[in-house]
Amino acid sequence: MVRIGDIDIAEFPLLLAPMEDVSDPPFRALCKQYGADLMYTEFISSEGLIRDAAKSRAKLDIFEYERPIGIQIFGSDIESMRQAAAITEEAGPNLIDINYGCPVKKVACRGAGAGILQDIPKMVSMTKEIVDTCSLPVTVKTRLGWDDQSRHIVDVAERLQDVGIQAISIHGRTRAQMYKGEADWSLISAVKNNPRMHIPVFGNGDIDSPQKAVEYRERYGVDGIMIGRASIGAPWVFKEIKHFMATGEILPPPLLNERVAAAREHLEKSIVWKGERLGVVEMRRHYANYFKGLRDFKKHRLDLVTLDAPDDIRIKLDQISKMVGELN
């Protein structure tokens, strides 16, 4: 059983990656139903929390059925991150995660997210401050390094463990790579196989099928796998991977009715959590993924992303669910 602090997760946990504008409570609810063992919130700005910004505070919302759940924070100022960690702990998650991996320019070029990989001593000092502030387990998500000349993750992971983190998730790319090229899991494996490491090491990057999940588990020896993009519009990926791990069988792809049911539940939960207008608008980014691969779907997708009234969208989803022969 993999443990983070005193939290038992699973024998080989599947983690939902923290993804901005994706892993909010409505989406997490679906991933939990389909078997995600540990989930993280979208990343939350430390400065936003300190200023009591409404958008940042809303991201602290967690629910009992999601547990175990981690709240992820990011920032570049050590004191702000320490204060944000204290605020985050009051929200009652099971653990607090530090984002040292986000590669996007507006984050990394301000010294937050993956930007801190250019200043490892500061990264270690910030982590220690947060660990010392919190009574909950603190974990880290990061990358191999800033660029190909600074892929120091083996040493970095050891130093972060030494100041008290209790698990680490590693995306197998540098910041310079963004999301391009193939993720390099060999260095993730090197972290896991470092004899000085005793905390769980989770791998992240390019896991898009049950077969690949099993292959990487066996080849690289990680304690678990974190899944991001492959879950978008396909929360059942957790179920598919677990089934393959247990039986060696590939589940058939979800039927159209299951896709519609998932999209409908996602919509309803979005409306409840965000309000009718925002729930409808922000759901629009998900429909193409829920119905990916269906033939002649373009017109239906256009309707889904232009209809404004929830009842009209519900009627449209009902119509789609009856079009099995036409769309499959």
N, C-alpha and C positions, 0 to 999 in steps of 0.2 A: 504494500500500500504506500503510495506517495503521500508524504506529509509536508505541509508548509506550516512551520511552527507546530501548533497543536491541532491543526486542521487536517483531517483525513480527506483526501480528494478521491482517488481511485487507483486501481492497480497500474493502469497506463492512461493517465487523464488526457482528454481532448479539451483544449482551451479555446474559447472564443476570443480572438484578438480585439483589442480596443481599436475601433475605427471611427474616425470623425464623421458625423452625419449618418452613421449606420448603426452602431451598437448602442442604441438607446433602449429604454425599457420595453417598448413594443417588439422590437426585433429580438432582444434578449429573451423575452418570454417564449418566442417560437423556438429559438435555439435550445433553450432549456428543455422544452417538451420533446425535442428530437435527440436529446442525449448529451448536450454539452456539460462537461463536468465542472468547469470553472470558467466564469465569465468576468469580463472587465467592462467598466463604463467607457464611454468616449473620454478622451483626455480632457482635463479641466485646467484652465489657466489659474496659476497661483495668484497672479495679480487680480484676476476677476473675482476670485473667492475673497481676497482681502478687501476689495472695494465693494463687496456684496452685490456684484453684478447679477441681475436676474437670470441671464442665460447660464452663467457658471453655476449658480445655486441650483437651478433646475436639474443640472446633470448629476447632482448628489442624490437624486431620488433613486432609492433601491427598495426592493420588495422581498418579503420573506421567502417566496417560492423561488427566488433567484439564487439563494445561498447554496454553496459559498460564492461570494461575489467580492471583487476587488474594485476599488475606486482609483483611477489613475490621474495623477497630477503632473503638470509640467511648468517649467519656468527657468529663468537664468539667474535670479538673485537668491542667494542662500537663505537670507533671513525671510524673504517672502515665501519661499518654499517651506521653511520650517513652520511659519504661521499657517500656511495653507494645509499642511499635514495635520496640524492640530484641529483645524476646522473640519477637515475631512473625517478625522477619527470620530468626531461628534455625530456624524451621520450614521454611524454604526455598521460599516462594512466589515467583512471578515479579514480583509487585509488592505494595505495601501501600496499601490504600484507607482513607481517613478518612470516617467517617459524620458528615456535617453535615446530614442530611436527615430522620432518623427523627422523625415528628411525635407519637408516642404520649406520653401525659402523663408516664408514669413515667420516660421518658428526657428529653424536651424540657424539662419543668418543673424538671429538676435541672441545666439548663445544658448538657446533652450533646445529640447529634443536632442536630435543627433548633433547639434552644434556643440554641445559640451564635450563631444569626443575629441575636440581640438584642445581641450584643457583637462587632462585626466586628473591631476591633483585637485582641481576644483570639483570635478565629478565625485571624487572620493570624499572630499570634505562635505559637500552637500548631502551626500548619502548618509554620512555619519550623523550630521545634524538631524536629519529626518528620523533615522533609527533611534537616536537618543530622545527625540521628542515623543515618539509614539509607543504605546503599549501593545499595539497590534503588530503582526508580522509585516515587514516591509519587503517588497520584491521590486525587481527592476526589469524593464524591457529595453533592449538596446540593439545595436548593430555590430558588425565585425570591426568597424573603425570608421574614420572620416573618409579615407580614400585607400587606395592600394598600398600606399607607403606607410599607413598607420593601422594596420590590421593587428592590433595588440590585444584582442579580446581575451586570450588565455590569461595574460597578466592582469588585465582589467577586472575580469570576473573574480579572480582570486583576491584582489584588493578590495572589491566590493563585499565579498563574503567576509573578509577580515574585519570590516567595520559593521557587520551585522545583518546584511540582507539574508533572507531565508529562502529565496528561489530566484532564478534568473531565466528570462526568456530572450533568446537571441535570434534576430532575423539575419539570415545568411547573406546579407549584402552590405556594402559600405554605403555611407551617405551619398557619395559621389555617383553610385550606381542608381540611386533612387529605387525604382522598381524594375529596372531594365536588366537584361541578361539573366543568367541562371543563378539561383541562390547556391552559395557554397556552404554545404553542411560539414565539410571536413574540419573546419575550425570550430564549429559547434561541438563536434565529436571530440576534438582536442580538449575543449573545456571540460566536457563530461568525463573524459578519461584522465584528466589531471589528477594524480593521486592525492593532491591537497584539497580537492573539492569534495565537499560532503553535502551540499545543498542540492535540491532538484534543479536540473538543467532541461529546459524545454526548447525545442527547435521550432522555427517558424520560417516559412518561405516556400512557395511553389507546391504545397500539398493540395492537389486538386482531384485526387481519386483515392478510393480505398486501397487499391494496389500500391500506390506510391506511399501512403501512410505506413503500410506494413513493411514495405521495402526499406524505408528510411528508419523505421524503428529498429529493424534488425541490423541494418548496415552501420548506423551511427550510434546506437546504444543510448539514445536520449531517454529521459524519464517520462516524457510526454510530448505531445505535439500541439502547437498553437495554430489555429486555422483562421485566416482572415478573408481574403477576397473570394475564396471558393464557397464561402457560406452565404454570400450576398445573393438574395433571391433563391437560395437553396439551403435553408436551415436543416434540411434532412440529410445533409452531408455527414453530420455526426452519427446519425442512425446507420447510414450506409457503411461508414468506416467501422463502427462497432460490430455490425453484423458480419462483415468480412473478416474481422479479426477473430471473431468467435467461431465462424463456420467455414471460412474459405469460399463462401458463395457471394456472388455479386447480386445485390438486389436489383430488380428491374427499375427503370426510372419511374418517378412518380407519375401517376395518371393525371389527366387534365383536371379531374375533380379535386384531387389532392392539392394541385397547384392553386386552383381557385380558392379552396378552403384556407390555404395558408395566406394568400394575398388578402382575402376577406378578413381574416383574424388580425392580420397586421394592420389593415386599415382601421378596423374598429378600435383596436388598442391605441392606435395613433390619435384617433379622434378623442378618446377618453383622456389621454395623457396631455395632449397638446392643445385641445380645443378643436372645434369643427373646421375652421378655416385653415389653420396651420397644419392640422392633421391630414387634411385632404391634399394640400399643396406639397407637403414634404413626402407624402407617400408616392408621389408621381415618379420619383427617381428609382423606385423599386420594381415597377410593373414589367419593364423590359427584361429584367433578370428572372422574375418568377415565370415568365412565359418564353424564355429563351429557347430557340430551336424549333418552335412551332411554325409550321408553314402558313403563309398568308395571314400573318398576325398583325401586320403593320397598321391596318385600319382600326382594329380593335384597340391596339396600344394608343393610337392617336386619340380615340374616344376617352380612354382611361386617363390620359394626361391633360385633357381639356375640359372634361366635365367638372362642374363645381359643386353640385349638390350631392351629398352623401347618398341619398336615395337613388339618384340617377346612376351613380357608380355601382351601387348594389344591384340594380337592375341589369346593368351591363355585365357584371360578373356572373349573374344568373344566366344570361344569354350565352356567355362564353362557355360555361360549364356544360351546356347542352349541345355544344358543337364538336363533340369528340371526333367524329369521323372526318369532319372538314378540316380540322387543325392539326391532328396528329400526323 
